[in-house]
Amino acid sequence: MEKGLIQSGRTIFWSRKKKKLFFLPDPTLDDIKIAGGMNGCVKEANLCKSCNKIVVDIADE
């Protein structure tokens, strides 16, 4: 695993379904906020080049 960062200009979240209009996490639908901020966000992540996966810890820092 190679340590690095996930970065975005907006909030990053996981959702079961694709959002059509509002791209904000909805806790009533069990959306999980990974990193937040309308002015950008950064979250530590690990890259596994052998399995082509990026692993992100969702626990609050």
MARTITI-566514 format. One line per field, with one value per residue: residue number from 1; x, y, z of N, C-alpha, C, CB in turn. Coordinates in Angstrom, 2 decimals, m for minus. Glycine has a CB too. Layout:
BEGIN
num: [NUM ...]
n.xx: [X ...]
n.yy: [Y ...]
n.zz: [Z ...]
ca.xx: [X ...]
ca.yy: [Y ...]
ca.zz: [Z ...]
c.xx: [X ...]
c.yy: [Y ...]
c.zz: [Z ...]
cb.xx: [X ...]
cb.yy: [Y ...]
cb.zz: [Z ...]
This chain:
BEGIN
num: [1 2 3 4 5 6 7 8 9 10 11 12 13 14 15 16 17 18 19 20 21 22 23 24 25 26 27 28 29 30 31 32 33 34 35 36 37 38 39 40 41 42 43 44 45 46 47 48 49 50 51 52 53 54 55 56 57 58 59 60 61]
n.xx: [0.84 0.45 0.82 m1.16 m3.19 m6.67 m8.30 m10.50 m12.58 m14.96 m17.36 m16.73 m18.36 m19.90 m22.46 m25.37 m26.79 m26.66 m26.56 m28.91 m29.51 m28.87 m25.72 m24.97 m24.31 m26.84 m27.91 m30.22 m30.53 m28.50 m26.07 m22.54 m20.32 m17.14 m15.09 m15.25 m16.35 m17.05 m15.18 m13.15 m11.47 m9.45 m8.31 m6.63 m5.46 m4.97 m3.24 m3.48 m1.66 m1.49 m4.02 m5.61 m7.09 m8.32 m8.07 m9.89 m10.10 m13.03 m13.61 m14.08 m11.71]
n.yy: [m1.18 2.20 5.29 8.24 10.98 11.77 14.18 16.95 19.52 19.77 18.31 14.90 11.84 8.64 6.78 4.77 5.04 6.85 10.36 12.74 15.47 17.11 17.15 16.27 14.59 12.50 11.72 10.33 8.49 6.79 7.72 8.20 10.46 11.19 13.08 16.55 19.84 22.81 24.39 22.85 19.74 17.31 14.00 11.37 8.50 5.15 3.56 0.66 m0.71 m3.23 m4.40 m2.44 m0.60 1.98 2.73 4.10 5.43 5.74 6.65 9.26 11.86]
n.zz: [0.00 m0.77 0.75 0.55 m0.65 m0.96 m2.80 m3.24 m4.64 m3.43 m1.08 m0.25 m0.51 0.22 m1.37 m1.83 m4.19 m7.31 m7.25 m8.44 m8.46 m6.06 m4.69 m2.05 1.03 2.41 5.44 6.17 4.22 4.63 3.60 3.59 4.82 3.74 3.52 4.08 3.02 1.46 0.38 m0.46 0.25 1.96 2.38 3.99 2.25 0.99 m1.60 m3.51 m5.82 m6.96 m6.77 m7.77 m6.14 m3.98 m0.65 1.98 5.20 7.01 9.52 11.91 12.29]
ca.xx: [0.00 1.17 0.05 m1.36 m4.34 m7.80 m8.56 m11.63 m13.03 m16.26 m17.52 m16.63 m19.18 m20.31 m23.90 m25.81 m27.31 m26.15 m27.36 m29.34 m29.59 m28.06 m24.57 m24.63 m24.69 m28.12 m27.81 m31.43 m30.36 m27.26 m24.88 m21.42 m19.41 m15.74 m14.37 m16.19 m15.96 m17.41 m13.99 m12.13 m11.22 m8.35 m8.42 m5.59 m5.93 m3.92 m3.38 m2.93 m1.49 m1.66 m5.45 m6.28 m8.06 m7.94 m8.70 m10.05 m10.67 m14.17 m13.74 m13.77 m10.34]
ca.yy: [0.00 3.47 6.35 9.45 11.80 11.99 15.61 17.40 20.88 19.68 17.20 13.54 10.94 7.37 6.65 3.55 5.39 8.07 11.56 13.36 16.92 17.65 16.29 16.35 13.35 12.49 10.70 9.51 7.43 6.10 8.23 8.33 11.55 10.78 14.33 17.61 21.22 23.40 25.09 21.84 18.80 16.36 12.85 10.37 7.29 4.21 3.02 m0.67 m0.80 m4.61 m4.72 m1.26 m0.10 3.04 2.44 5.31 5.23 6.64 7.08 10.67 12.10]
ca.zz: [0.00 m0.86 1.39 m0.23 m0.31 m1.84 m2.74 m4.05 m4.41 m2.74 m0.14 m0.78 0.27 m0.37 m1.43 m2.53 m5.51 m7.93 m7.00 m9.69 m8.38 m4.97 m4.43 m0.63 1.71 3.11 6.49 6.24 3.22 5.02 2.92 4.51 4.49 3.87 3.79 3.75 2.88 0.18 m0.11 m0.70 1.33 1.78 3.27 3.77 1.59 0.62 m2.94 m3.76 m7.27 m7.43 m6.90 m8.33 m5.17 m3.05 0.63 2.77 6.53 7.14 10.90 12.15 12.76]
c.xx: [0.88 0.29 m0.02 m2.61 m5.42 m8.12 m9.72 m11.95 m14.35 m16.24 m17.40 m17.48 m19.50 m21.83 m24.26 m26.26 m26.70 m27.11 m27.69 m29.29 m28.66 m26.94 m24.07 m25.05 m26.00 m28.08 m29.06 m31.41 m29.09 m26.05 m23.79 m20.48 m17.99 m14.88 m15.27 m15.58 m16.29 m16.24 m12.84 m11.93 m10.10 m8.54 m7.29 m6.20 m4.72 m4.24 m2.73 m2.86 m1.71 m3.13 m6.28 m7.39 m7.46 m8.75 m8.69 m10.67 m11.82 m14.39 m13.38 m12.37 m10.35]
c.yy: [1.24 4.57 7.57 10.18 11.73 13.48 15.97 18.85 20.93 18.50 15.87 12.64 9.68 7.31 5.37 3.84 6.70 9.23 12.23 14.89 17.49 16.67 16.50 15.05 13.51 11.38 9.83 8.38 6.62 6.51 8.44 9.42 11.08 11.98 15.46 18.98 21.75 24.19 24.12 20.94 17.84 15.24 11.88 9.13 6.43 3.60 1.65 m0.83 m2.22 m5.00 m3.54 m0.73 1.06 2.81 3.72 4.95 6.22 7.12 8.56 10.80 12.89]
c.zz: [0.00 m0.27 0.49 0.24 m1.38 m1.70 m3.66 m3.71 m3.64 m1.76 m0.88 0.11 m0.52 m0.31 m2.18 m3.96 m6.00 m7.64 m8.32 m9.64 m7.31 m4.62 m3.01 0.02 2.47 4.16 6.60 5.22 3.46 4.19 3.96 4.01 4.75 4.21 3.34 3.62 1.51 m0.41 m0.33 0.50 0.93 2.79 2.95 3.15 1.23 m0.73 m3.02 m5.27 m7.79 m7.58 m7.42 m7.44 m4.38 m1.79 1.47 4.10 6.70 8.57 11.02 12.70 14.03]
cb.xx: [m0.96 1.56 0.68 m1.45 m3.91 m9.06 m7.30 m12.87 m13.18 m17.42 m18.87 m15.12 m20.48 m19.66 m24.55 m26.95 m28.84 m25.97 m26.61 m30.72 m31.01 m28.93 m23.45 m25.32 m23.58 m29.32 m27.53 m32.67 m30.34 m27.46 m25.20 m20.66 m19.74 m15.25 m12.97 m17.23 m14.49 m18.62 m13.57 m10.83 m12.50 m6.95 m9.81 m4.86 m6.76 m3.75 m2.76 m3.81 m0.10 m0.98 m6.00 m6.86 m8.51 m8.19 m7.98 m10.91 m9.59 m15.41 m12.86 m14.78 m9.51]
cb.yy: [0.00 3.79 6.73 9.12 13.25 11.05 16.41 16.50 21.60 19.51 17.30 13.04 11.63 6.14 7.89 2.90 5.50 7.87 12.54 12.91 17.34 17.93 16.56 17.58 12.91 12.29 11.35 10.38 8.03 4.61 9.56 6.99 12.83 10.11 14.37 17.66 21.38 24.31 26.18 22.50 18.01 17.06 12.15 10.02 7.63 3.11 3.98 m1.81 m0.33 m5.57 m5.17 m1.60 m1.23 4.48 1.27 6.37 5.42 5.95 6.24 11.30 12.83]
cb.zz: [1.22 m2.34 2.74 m1.72 m0.08 m1.49 m3.12 m3.81 m5.71 m3.76 0.59 m0.84 0.71 0.37 m2.11 m1.76 m5.47 m9.46 m6.05 m10.03 m8.11 m3.72 m5.43 0.05 2.67 2.12 7.82 6.01 1.81 4.91 2.16 4.66 5.31 2.57 3.06 4.76 3.16 0.34 0.88 m1.07 1.69 1.96 3.12 5.11 0.32 1.69 m3.99 m3.09 m7.66 m6.46 m5.54 m9.69 m4.20 m3.65 1.38 2.01 7.64 6.65 11.84 13.10 11.70]
